[in-house]
Amino acid sequence: MPVIAEAVTQPSAQDRTDLEKIYADAPAWLLAPYPDAASLIDAGLAAGSLIAGRFNDRLLGAAWLAQDADGWQLSHLCVRKLTRGRGVAARLVAEARRRAAATNQPLRLLAPPRHLEVQAWAHRLELPLQEQEV
C-alpha cells in the first residue's frame, strides 16, 4: 500500500497524536519560529498549510505547503524517525510539485539559513532554497 499525501484540515484525535509524534522527532531549528511542536501544528492547521503522508491509516510525515504570489513554499518537512528512508518525504515533495505544476508556479524549499543538511537536500531534490527569516 503506497503512502498517500493529503491536506490535513480536520485531523482526528489519532491524526493529532501522529502529528505530535512526527514533530517530536524534529530538531529545534525545524520548528522555528514556533516554540514547540504543538504550536507549529496548531499554526499549520489554522493556516490550512499542513500536508501529511498517510500509510495504513497513520500519518508518518508532514510539512507545510503554502502558496503566495510568487509560487509555492514547502517548509517544516519532517518524517517520524522510525520511518525515515522509506519514501515518505519523497511522496510529500512529489505532492508539493504536483500542486505547484497545476498552477504553473514554482516550488521553493523554505528553510533557516546556514543548514548544510537542508542545502544538500534541496540540491538533491533540485528545489530552489529560500532562506527563512528566524
Sequence and secondary structure as in RCSB ss.txt:
>XXXX:A:sequence
MPVIAEAVTQPSAQDRTDLEKIYADAPAWLLAPYPDAASLIDAGLAAGSLIAGRFNDRLLGAAWLAQDADGWQLS
HLCVRKLTRGRGVAARLVAEARRRAAATNQPLRLLAPPRHLEVQAWAHRLELPLQEQEV
>XXXX:A:secstr
   EEEE SS  HHHHHHHHHHHHTS HHHHTTSSSHHHHHHHHHHHT EEEEEETTEEEEEEEEEEETTEEEEE
EEEE GGGTTSSHHHHHHHHHHHHHHHTT  EEEEE TT HHHHHHHHHHT  EEE   
